[in-house]
Amino acid sequence: MSVRLHDLTLTHDRHPAVHHLSGAFAPGSLTAVVGPNGAGKTTLLRALAGLHPVASGRIEGAGPGQVALLPQGTALDRSFPIGCLDVVALGLWRSCGPFRPIGPESLDRAEAALAAVGLRGFERRPVGTLSAGQFQRLLFARLIVQDAPVLLLDEPFNAVDARTEADLVRLVEDWHGAGRIVVLVSHDLDLVRAHCPETLLLARHALAWGPTDRVLQPGAMRQARLQAEAWAETAPECRVAA
Protein backbone atom coordinates (compact mmCIF):
# COMPACT_ATOMS: atom_id res chain seq x y z
CA MET A 1 0.00 0.00 0.00
CA SER A 2 1.21 3.50 -0.84
CA VAL A 3 -0.23 6.91 0.05
CA ARG A 4 -0.57 9.12 -3.02
CA LEU A 5 -1.19 12.87 -3.23
CA HIS A 6 -2.72 14.27 -6.39
CA ASP A 7 -2.51 18.07 -6.80
CA LEU A 8 -3.38 18.43 -3.12
CA THR A 9 -4.30 21.89 -1.85
CA LEU A 10 -5.07 22.60 1.82
CA THR A 11 -6.27 25.91 3.23
CA HIS A 12 -7.07 27.69 6.49
CA ASP A 13 -10.12 29.92 6.06
CA ARG A 14 -9.48 29.66 2.30
CA HIS A 15 -5.94 31.04 2.68
CA PRO A 16 -3.25 28.69 1.37
CA ALA A 17 -1.44 26.29 3.66
CA VAL A 18 -0.28 23.64 1.14
CA HIS A 19 -0.36 24.25 -2.62
CA HIS A 20 -0.82 21.68 -5.40
CA LEU A 21 1.27 18.94 -3.82
CA SER A 22 1.71 15.72 -5.78
CA GLY A 23 3.79 12.70 -4.88
CA ALA A 24 3.67 9.39 -3.03
CA PHE A 25 4.81 7.80 0.20
CA ALA A 26 5.88 4.35 -0.94
CA PRO A 27 5.28 1.14 1.04
CA GLY A 28 7.96 0.76 3.70
CA SER A 29 9.19 4.34 3.32
CA LEU A 30 10.48 6.59 6.10
CA THR A 31 10.06 10.21 5.05
CA ALA A 32 10.87 13.41 6.93
CA VAL A 33 8.84 16.53 6.24
CA VAL A 34 10.97 19.62 6.85
CA GLY A 35 10.59 23.33 6.22
CA PRO A 36 10.22 26.67 7.97
CA ASN A 37 7.52 27.49 10.50
CA GLY A 38 4.19 28.01 8.73
CA ALA A 39 5.19 25.79 5.80
CA GLY A 40 2.12 23.54 6.14
CA LYS A 41 3.85 20.53 7.70
CA THR A 42 1.36 19.91 10.52
CA THR A 43 -1.56 20.72 8.23
CA LEU A 44 -0.34 18.07 5.78
CA LEU A 45 -0.12 15.42 8.50
CA ARG A 46 -3.59 16.28 9.76
CA ALA A 47 -4.99 16.00 6.23
CA LEU A 48 -3.33 12.59 5.79
CA ALA A 49 -5.01 11.53 9.03
CA GLY A 50 -8.40 12.77 7.83
CA LEU A 51 -8.50 15.61 10.38
CA HIS A 52 -8.17 18.55 7.96
CA PRO A 53 -10.42 19.02 4.91
CA VAL A 54 -9.01 18.81 1.40
CA ALA A 55 -9.68 22.02 -0.51
CA SER A 56 -8.84 20.51 -3.90
CA GLY A 57 -7.03 17.49 -5.26
CA ARG A 58 -7.15 14.17 -3.42
CA ILE A 59 -5.38 11.74 -1.11
CA GLU A 60 -5.43 8.05 -1.99
CA GLY A 61 -4.46 5.03 0.10
CA ALA A 62 -5.03 6.50 3.58
CA GLY A 63 -8.34 4.97 4.52
CA PRO A 64 -10.08 4.79 7.92
CA GLY A 65 -8.20 2.63 10.41
CA GLN A 66 -5.02 2.64 8.31
CA VAL A 67 -3.48 5.83 9.69
CA ALA A 68 -2.31 6.72 13.21
CA LEU A 69 -1.24 10.25 14.12
CA LEU A 70 1.09 11.28 16.93
CA PRO A 71 0.37 15.00 17.44
CA GLN A 72 2.76 17.47 18.99
CA GLY A 73 2.83 16.79 22.72
CA THR A 74 2.81 20.49 23.57
CA ALA A 75 -0.60 20.82 21.89
CA LEU A 76 -2.25 18.28 24.19
CA ASP A 77 -4.04 19.01 27.47
CA ARG A 78 -2.44 16.95 30.24
CA SER A 79 -4.61 18.29 33.05
CA PHE A 80 -7.40 15.73 32.55
CA PRO A 81 -7.27 13.15 35.39
CA ILE A 82 -6.49 9.99 33.46
CA GLY A 83 -3.91 7.27 34.00
CA CYS A 84 -1.24 6.11 31.59
CA LEU A 85 -2.85 2.73 30.88
CA ASP A 86 -6.13 4.44 29.98
CA VAL A 87 -4.33 6.77 27.55
CA VAL A 88 -2.73 3.82 25.79
CA ALA A 89 -6.02 1.92 25.75
CA LEU A 90 -7.60 4.81 23.85
CA GLY A 91 -5.57 3.59 20.89
CA LEU A 92 -7.70 0.44 20.87
CA TRP A 93 -11.03 2.16 20.29
CA ARG A 94 -11.23 1.18 16.61
CA SER A 95 -11.05 -2.52 17.49
CA CYS A 96 -13.00 -2.35 20.77
CA GLY A 97 -15.60 0.26 19.86
CA PRO A 98 -16.60 3.31 21.91
CA PHE A 99 -19.10 1.55 24.23
CA ARG A 100 -17.62 -1.92 24.81
CA PRO A 101 -15.36 -2.66 27.77
CA ILE A 102 -11.71 -3.35 27.07
CA GLY A 103 -11.07 -7.04 27.59
CA PRO A 104 -8.11 -8.72 29.29
CA GLU A 105 -6.31 -9.38 25.99
CA SER A 106 -6.53 -5.72 25.01
CA LEU A 107 -5.32 -4.63 28.44
CA ASP A 108 -2.38 -7.00 28.06
CA ARG A 109 -1.54 -5.30 24.75
CA ALA A 110 -1.66 -1.88 26.41
CA GLU A 111 0.57 -3.02 29.27
CA ALA A 112 3.03 -4.57 26.82
CA ALA A 113 3.15 -1.29 24.88
CA LEU A 114 3.96 0.64 28.06
CA ALA A 115 6.75 -1.83 28.79
CA ALA A 116 8.07 -1.49 25.22
CA VAL A 117 8.59 2.26 25.69
CA GLY A 118 10.17 1.94 29.14
CA LEU A 119 7.08 2.76 31.21
CA ARG A 120 6.47 -0.55 32.97
CA GLY A 121 4.88 0.18 36.33
CA PHE A 122 3.33 3.48 35.14
CA GLU A 123 -0.11 1.97 34.45
CA ARG A 124 -1.96 4.00 37.11
CA ARG A 125 0.32 7.03 37.04
CA PRO A 126 -1.63 10.24 36.22
CA VAL A 127 -0.47 11.74 32.93
CA GLY A 128 -0.17 15.17 34.55
CA THR A 129 2.74 13.93 36.66
CA LEU A 130 4.87 12.78 33.70
CA SER A 131 7.93 14.57 32.42
CA ALA A 132 8.03 15.68 28.79
CA GLY A 133 10.06 12.62 27.84
CA GLN A 134 7.79 10.21 29.72
CA PHE A 135 4.72 11.74 28.12
CA GLN A 136 6.23 11.33 24.66
CA ARG A 137 6.99 7.69 25.44
CA LEU A 138 3.33 7.33 26.44
CA LEU A 139 2.16 8.69 23.08
CA PHE A 140 4.42 6.19 21.31
CA ALA A 141 2.87 3.39 23.38
CA ARG A 142 -0.56 4.45 22.13
CA LEU A 143 0.77 4.27 18.56
CA ILE A 144 2.01 0.73 19.19
CA VAL A 145 -1.46 -0.56 20.11
CA GLN A 146 -3.07 1.27 17.18
CA ASP A 147 -1.00 -1.01 14.94
CA ALA A 148 -1.64 1.08 11.81
CA PRO A 149 0.23 0.57 8.52
CA VAL A 150 0.70 4.37 8.14
CA LEU A 151 2.26 6.32 11.03
CA LEU A 152 2.34 10.12 11.11
CA LEU A 153 4.62 11.72 13.70
CA ASP A 154 4.55 15.47 14.33
CA GLU A 155 7.81 16.61 16.00
CA PRO A 156 8.10 13.26 17.83
CA PHE A 157 11.46 14.03 19.45
CA ASN A 158 10.82 17.63 20.48
CA ALA A 159 11.80 18.57 24.07
CA VAL A 160 12.93 15.08 25.10
CA ASP A 161 16.28 14.05 26.55
CA ALA A 162 18.93 12.26 24.52
CA ARG A 163 18.18 8.81 25.97
CA THR A 164 14.45 9.11 25.24
CA GLU A 165 15.20 10.33 21.71
CA ALA A 166 17.48 7.36 21.07
CA ASP A 167 14.86 4.90 22.36
CA LEU A 168 12.09 6.43 20.27
CA VAL A 169 14.25 6.63 17.15
CA ARG A 170 14.83 2.87 17.50
CA LEU A 171 11.06 2.35 17.58
CA VAL A 172 10.64 4.40 14.41
CA GLU A 173 13.38 2.39 12.70
CA ASP A 174 11.69 -0.85 13.80
CA TRP A 175 8.42 0.34 12.21
CA HIS A 176 10.32 1.25 9.06
CA GLY A 177 12.01 -2.15 9.01
CA ALA A 178 8.62 -3.84 9.38
CA GLY A 179 7.47 -2.23 6.12
CA ARG A 180 5.18 0.47 7.49
CA ILE A 181 4.90 3.93 5.98
CA VAL A 182 6.36 6.45 8.44
CA VAL A 183 6.09 10.21 7.86
CA LEU A 184 7.62 12.48 10.48
CA VAL A 185 7.90 16.24 10.83
CA SER A 186 11.18 17.48 12.28
CA HIS A 187 13.28 20.63 12.51
CA ASP A 188 16.37 18.59 13.47
CA LEU A 189 18.15 18.26 10.14
CA ASP A 190 21.03 16.25 11.65
CA LEU A 191 18.54 13.66 12.87
CA VAL A 192 16.81 13.66 9.49
CA ARG A 193 20.09 13.07 7.68
CA ALA A 194 21.02 10.24 10.04
CA HIS A 195 17.73 8.34 10.10
CA CYS A 196 15.37 9.32 7.26
CA PRO A 197 16.12 7.98 3.76
CA GLU A 198 13.53 10.27 2.12
CA THR A 199 12.68 13.94 2.73
CA LEU A 200 9.98 16.34 1.58
CA LEU A 201 11.10 19.97 1.78
CA LEU A 202 7.86 21.91 2.14
CA ALA A 203 7.36 25.66 1.95
CA ARG A 204 3.60 25.55 1.34
CA HIS A 205 4.50 23.75 -1.87
CA ALA A 206 7.14 21.10 -2.47
CA LEU A 207 10.57 22.58 -3.11
CA ALA A 208 12.10 19.10 -3.25
CA TRP A 209 11.01 15.52 -2.53
CA GLY A 210 13.33 12.55 -2.77
CA PRO A 211 16.48 11.05 -1.23
CA THR A 212 17.47 13.08 1.82
CA ASP A 213 21.04 13.81 0.74
CA ARG A 214 19.73 15.35 -2.49
CA VAL A 215 16.90 17.32 -0.88
CA LEU A 216 18.81 18.93 1.99
CA GLN A 217 21.07 21.00 -0.22
CA PRO A 218 22.06 24.55 0.82
CA GLY A 219 20.36 26.12 -2.19
CA ALA A 220 16.99 24.49 -1.51
CA MET A 221 17.15 25.30 2.19
CA ARG A 222 17.96 28.93 1.40
CA GLN A 223 15.02 29.10 -1.02
CA ALA A 224 12.70 27.77 1.69
CA ARG A 225 13.96 30.38 4.14
CA LEU A 226 13.55 33.22 1.67
CA GLN A 227 10.02 32.16 0.82
CA ALA A 228 9.12 32.03 4.52
CA GLU A 229 10.47 35.54 5.06
CA ALA A 230 8.15 36.80 2.30
CA TRP A 231 5.00 35.19 3.68
CA ALA A 232 2.25 37.49 4.91
CA GLU A 233 -0.51 36.68 7.38
CA THR A 234 -3.01 38.05 4.84
CA ALA A 235 -2.01 35.82 1.94
CA PRO A 236 -4.45 35.88 -0.98
CA GLU A 237 -7.20 33.29 -1.15
CA CYS A 238 -6.44 30.15 -3.12
CA ARG A 239 -8.52 30.47 -6.30
CA VAL A 240 -8.04 26.83 -7.32
CA ALA A 241 -9.78 25.76 -4.13
CA ALA A 242 -12.87 27.82 -4.96
C-alpha positions in Angstrom: 0.0 0.0 0.0 1.2 3.5 -0.8 -0.2 6.9 0.1 -0.6 9.1 -3.0 -1.2 12.9 -3.2 -2.7 14.3 -6.4 -2.5 18.1 -6.8 -3.4 18.4 -3.1 -4.3 21.9 -1.8 -5.1 22.6 1.8 -6.3 25.9 3.2 -7.1 27.7 6.5 -10.1 29.9 6.1 -9.5 29.7 2.3 -5.9 31.0 2.7 -3.3 28.7 1.4 -1.4 26.3 3.7 -0.3 23.6 1.1 -0.4 24.2 -2.6 -0.8 21.7 -5.4 1.3 18.9 -3.8 1.7 15.7 -5.8 3.8 12.7 -4.9 3.7 9.4 -3.0 4.8 7.8 0.2 5.9 4.3 -0.9 5.3 1.1 1.0 8.0 0.8 3.7 9.2 4.3 3.3 10.5 6.6 6.1 10.1 10.2 5.0 10.9 13.4 6.9 8.8 16.5 6.2 11.0 19.6 6.9 10.6 23.3 6.2 10.2 26.7 8.0 7.5 27.5 10.5 4.2 28.0 8.7 5.2 25.8 5.8 2.1 23.5 6.1 3.8 20.5 7.7 1.4 19.9 10.5 -1.6 20.7 8.2 -0.3 18.1 5.8 -0.1 15.4 8.5 -3.6 16.3 9.8 -5.0 16.0 6.2 -3.3 12.6 5.8 -5.0 11.5 9.0 -8.4 12.8 7.8 -8.5 15.6 10.4 -8.2 18.5 8.0 -10.4 19.0 4.9 -9.0 18.8 1.4 -9.7 22.0 -0.5 -8.8 20.5 -3.9 -7.0 17.5 -5.3 -7.2 14.2 -3.4 -5.4 11.7 -1.1 -5.4 8.0 -2.0 -4.5 5.0 0.1 -5.0 6.5 3.6 -8.3 5.0 4.5 -10.1 4.8 7.9 -8.2 2.6 10.4 -5.0 2.6 8.3 -3.5 5.8 9.7 -2.3 6.7 13.2 -1.2 10.3 14.1 1.1 11.3 16.9 0.4 15.0 17.4 2.8 17.5 19.0 2.8 16.8 22.7 2.8 20.5 23.6 -0.6 20.8 21.9 -2.2 18.3 24.2 -4.0 19.0 27.5 -2.4 17.0 30.2 -4.6 18.3 33.1 -7.4 15.7 32.6 -7.3 13.2 35.4 -6.5 10.0 33.5 -3.9 7.3 34.0 -1.2 6.1 31.6 -2.9 2.7 30.9 -6.1 4.4 30.0 -4.3 6.8 27.6 -2.7 3.8 25.8 -6.0 1.9 25.8 -7.6 4.8 23.8 -5.6 3.6 20.9 -7.7 0.4 20.9 -11.0 2.2 20.3 -11.2 1.2 16.6 -11.1 -2.5 17.5 -13.0 -2.4 20.8 -15.6 0.3 19.9 -16.6 3.3 21.9 -19.1 1.5 24.2 -17.6 -1.9 24.8 -15.4 -2.7 27.8 -11.7 -3.3 27.1 -11.1 -7.0 27.6 -8.1 -8.7 29.3 -6.3 -9.4 26.0 -6.5 -5.7 25.0 -5.3 -4.6 28.4 -2.4 -7.0 28.1 -1.5 -5.3 24.8 -1.7 -1.9 26.4 0.6 -3.0 29.3 3.0 -4.6 26.8 3.1 -1.3 24.9 4.0 0.6 28.1 6.8 -1.8 28.8 8.1 -1.5 25.2 8.6 2.3 25.7 10.2 1.9 29.1 7.1 2.8 31.2 6.5 -0.6 33.0 4.9 0.2 36.3 3.3 3.5 35.1 -0.1 2.0 34.4 -2.0 4.0 37.1 0.3 7.0 37.0 -1.6 10.2 36.2 -0.5 11.7 32.9 -0.2 15.2 34.5 2.7 13.9 36.7 4.9 12.8 33.7 7.9 14.6 32.4 8.0 15.7 28.8 10.1 12.6 27.8 7.8 10.2 29.7 4.7 11.7 28.1 6.2 11.3 24.7 7.0 7.7 25.4 3.3 7.3 26.4 2.2 8.7 23.1 4.4 6.2 21.3 2.9 3.4 23.4 -0.6 4.5 22.1 0.8 4.3 18.6 2.0 0.7 19.2 -1.5 -0.6 20.1 -3.1 1.3 17.2 -1.0 -1.0 14.9 -1.6 1.1 11.8 0.2 0.6 8.5 0.7 4.4 8.1 2.3 6.3 11.0 2.3 10.1 11.1 4.6 11.7 13.7 4.6 15.5 14.3 7.8 16.6 16.0 8.1 13.3 17.8 11.5 14.0 19.5 10.8 17.6 20.5 11.8 18.6 24.1 12.9 15.1 25.1 16.3 14.0 26.6 18.9 12.3 24.5 18.2 8.8 26.0 14.5 9.1 25.2 15.2 10.3 21.7 17.5 7.4 21.1 14.9 4.9 22.4 12.1 6.4 20.3 14.2 6.6 17.1 14.8 2.9 17.5 11.1 2.3 17.6 10.6 4.4 14.4 13.4 2.4 12.7 11.7 -0.8 13.8 8.4 0.3 12.2 10.3 1.3 9.1 12.0 -2.1 9.0 8.6 -3.8 9.4 7.5 -2.2 6.1 5.2 0.5 7.5 4.9 3.9 6.0 6.4 6.5 8.4 6.1 10.2 7.9 7.6 12.5 10.5 7.9 16.2 10.8 11.2 17.5 12.3 13.3 20.6 12.5 16.4 18.6 13.5 18.2 18.3 10.1 21.0 16.3 11.6 18.5 13.7 12.9 16.8 13.7 9.5 20.1 13.1 7.7 21.0 10.2 10.0 17.7 8.3 10.1 15.4 9.3 7.3 16.1 8.0 3.8 13.5 10.3 2.1 12.7 13.9 2.7 10.0 16.3 1.6 11.1 20.0 1.8 7.9 21.9 2.1 7.4 25.7 1.9 3.6 25.6 1.3 4.5 23.7 -1.9 7.1 21.1 -2.5 10.6 22.6 -3.1 12.1 19.1 -3.2 11.0 15.5 -2.5 13.3 12.6 -2.8 16.5 11.1 -1.2 17.5 13.1 1.8 21.0 13.8 0.7 19.7 15.3 -2.5 16.9 17.3 -0.9 18.8 18.9 2.0 21.1 21.0 -0.2 22.1 24.5 0.8 20.4 26.1 -2.2 17.0 24.5 -1.5 17.1 25.3 2.2 18.0 28.9 1.4 15.0 29.1 -1.0 12.7 27.8 1.7 14.0 30.4 4.1 13.5 33.2 1.7 10.0 32.2 0.8 9.1 32.0 4.5 10.5 35.5 5.1 8.2 36.8 2.3 5.0 35.2 3.7 2.2 37.5 4.9 -0.5 36.7 7.4 -3.0 38.0 4.8 -2.0 35.8 1.9 -4.5 35.9 -1.0 -7.2 33.3 -1.2 -6.4 30.1 -3.1 -8.5 30.5 -6.3 -8.0 26.8 -7.3 -9.8 25.8 -4.1 -12.9 27.8 -5.0 
